[in-house]
Amino acid sequence: MTAAPLMTLTWTDHVSGRQGFLVVDRLVRGVSSGGLRMRPGCTLEEVAGLARGMTMKEALHYNPEGRYIPLGGAKGGIDCDPQDPAAYDLLVRYLRAMRPYIEAFWTTGEDLGLTQDLVDRAAAEAGLVSSIQAVYPLLDDEAAARKRLADAFAVEVDGIGLDELVGGCGVAESVLAALDRAGTPYAGTRVAVQGLGTMGGATARFLARAGLRIVAVADIKGTVTNPDGLDVEALLAARDAYGTVDRAVLRPADRELPGDAWLSADAEVLVPAAVSYAIDTANQGEIRARWIVEAANMPVLAEAEELLAARGITVLPDVVVNSGTNAWWWWTLFGDIGADADEAFAHTRRSMRALIDRTLARAEADGTTPRAAAHAIVTDRLPVIAERFGWYR
C-alpha cells in the first residue's frame, strides 16, 4: 500500500485562522469511511496516515458472504483543543466547508476529541442530513437501515452506550485472543491502560470482567496505580466527558504517579488508548510489558516498534485491534446484525478473534511482525475488492 492518497485537502478557517484537513485515501463504489478528530497540533501528515489505516481496516473486515460492503478509507482532522470554548463553532464551520464531500463520498463520525452526539449536532447545524449520508445510496432499504442504526445508538448497557462499548469489546477480545494463543491465563494477567475515554474505558471494563487485573490507568491528571487491581467500575463512574477521573473516588491503596508512569507499569499488557505518537524511541525503553495493544490510532512510532520487536515485545496494530467500532457501524447499517447488545458483542468477538488469529498466524508463518502481517493480508485482499467493486467509481 504505497500509492498516494486519492485526495488531500487543507482548509483554513476564515474566523480563527485554524486549519482543518481531509484525506481520502481511496474510494470503493464511490464512498469512503473515516472519523473526524479534533486535537491541538493535528497535521495533514497525521490525517493521511489515519486515512490509510481506514483503508486497511475496511479491507481487513471484508467478508464476501456478509451484507457489509467495505468502503474506501478517509479521515478528517481539525487543529484545535476540543475543550476550547470556540471549538464547537469551528467544528460547524469545518463541516459546512466539507459539506460537498460528506454529501458525495465521505462518511464520518466521532474520533479523538469529538463524540458522535457532538458531530451529529454540528452536522445538522451545517445543513447535512447525516454525517454518513454518502453511504445511503448503497443500502437496500435506507429507511430500515437508518432506523436500525439509530436504535443501536440508543441501546445502553449498565448506563453506557453500545456505540461506546463495542470498540472496547473488540480491543479486549484482541487481548484475550493473544493470551489464548500464548497459553497465558486471564487470571493474574496485569494490564495498564493509557486513557479512560470511550475506547480505553470500555476496554478496561471488558478486560476486568474477563478476570484480568487493571493495575494502572492514565488520564490527563496523571497515572493511578494499584498492584492488587484498581476498581474499574468506580473509576468509570467518576469520569468526566473527557475521560478524566475524579480522584475523590480513589481508595487508600491506590497511588497517584506522573502521567507517563503507565509506560513502566509492572504489567504484561499495555493498552495505549489515547493520543497518537505516545510511544517513541526514547520512552519505549521503559516498557516491560509483553504485549502492546493499540486501542488508539498510531500510538507507537514505527522506529519505536522496531526497537520493541527486537526486545521481544509484540505490538498488536491499531488497524486490527481498534477496527471493531467502524465495522460495527456498517454491520448494523447494512443489516448483518440488529440493534441488540448481545448480538453486537457476540459478532464483534467472533470477528475480532478471527482477525487476530489470522494476523498472528500470518506473522508467525512469515517470520514478521503483526503489523507487517496485517499489511500482507490487506495487500492480498485489495485486488479482490477492487475487482468486485471497483475503486474510483
Secondary structure, 3 states (H helix, E strand, C coil): CCCCCCEEEEEECCCCCCEEEEEECCCECCEEECCEEEECCCCHHHHHHHHHHHHHHHHHCCCCCCCCCCCEEEEEEEECCCCCCCHHHHHHHHHHHHHHHHHHCEECCCECCECHHHHHHHHHHCCCCCCCHHHHHHCCCHHHHHHHHHHHHHCEECCEEHHHHHHHHHHHHHHHHHHHHHCCCCCCCEEEEECCCHHHHHHHHHHHHCCCEEEEEEECCEEEECCCCCCHHHHHHCECCCCCECHHHCCCCCEEECHHHHHHCCCCEEEECCCCCCECCCHHHHCCCCEEECCCCCCECHHHHHHHHHCCCEEECHHHHCCHHHHHHHHHHHCCCCCCHHHHHHHHHHHHHHHHHHHHHHHHHHCCCHHHHHHHHHHHHHHHHHHHHCCCC
